[in-house]
């Protein structure tokens, strides 16, 4: 492979964008390849190199890069009628109705423009609804680039994890290890009357893939209800990725008070959403007093893309296809790892997967800290470049999830497994 064009583009980008990228995770060493176009299950870079893509835009591309004709037609129709209006459109009502019809926690929806905006708004809504300030988050969880959740530490001894965030934000955020019921009980025993909400991903998806232990989410549901706090599921990643139409909350049988969405809901276009019971969501302005607004919220092209994508997926058994491939892929990776690197852990569910480079004796990760102790440098410096040179595009670090799309086939799974076998 040659990478002259990508190198040249990166050189130009460094002069006009910080770090040469618009999202930190794209800053691959020594430089990223620049994508020119997508093609089914592949991406082609500026030098003409072709990669089998298991990043899928970090999750949104449930259908892959070549959209079905019905989805493309809806996107093109919406765009041709005008870019946006600053007024309501029918399609945003239809997409909201789709979410309310299928997702257990959702009676009403407020659309926004990103997963970060969704979680920011959900936290504000929880605080406004309960009249309390503190929130509980999971160590290793990720809820976008928002001040309330970019914290490090444990319990109520937290501090900002990035410069530019006042300590006052961290003072209202309590961090506990994922899957640790005792830690949750302890913080509620001390701060329960001040806790507005527990905010968690159903499955940690930005710190490896860490699934909940049996009973963990049920315990969160019970303890939040007991203290009149809200339970918020951040399903920006898992929404319509895990659990099909009912999302991860349906798969686990636990109904939160609020749910945040992103990624798949926009069909590959920028989107976020906050869904929940009518009593809570109607606290948003103009129905209630919790301010929330946005010029591009409910953007008609995004709404059309999201609705057409979800309807197509429901009508064509897309989740059956991607979940079956995901299971086949993980089973194959278990065999590869057992032969090449027995200490490593194969994780994931439905159409999500990852190999965590866990160390000897560590076992599968139970929380974010377990993933952090894995061999992250080996993944980034040795393994990812080796896979790239074999024509496989994976997320470029130990922490981000990988995804199967409807464009993938059993032959693609076999190709991926062969590359893993060689690279490990």
ABEGO torsion letter per residue (X at the ends): XBAAAAAAAAAAAAAABBGGBABAAABBOABBBBBABBBEABBBBAAGBBBBBAAGGGGABAAEABBBAAAAAAAAAAAAAEABAGBBBAAAAAAAAAAAAABAABABBBBBABAAAAAAAAAAAAAAAAGBABBBBBBGBBAEBBAAABBBEBEABBBBABBGBBAAAAAABBBBBBGBAAAAAAAAAAAAAABABBBBBABBAABEBBBBBBGAAAAAAAAAAAAGBBBBBBAAAABGABGEAAEAAAAAGBBBABBBBBEAAAGGBBBBBBBEBAAAAAABOAABABBBBBAABGBAAAAAAAAAAAAAAAAAGAAAAAAAAAAAAAAAAAAAAAAABAABBBBEBEABBBBBBBBBGAEBBABAAAAAABBAAAAAAAAAAAAAAAGBBBBABAABBBBBBAABBAAAAAAAAAAAAAAX
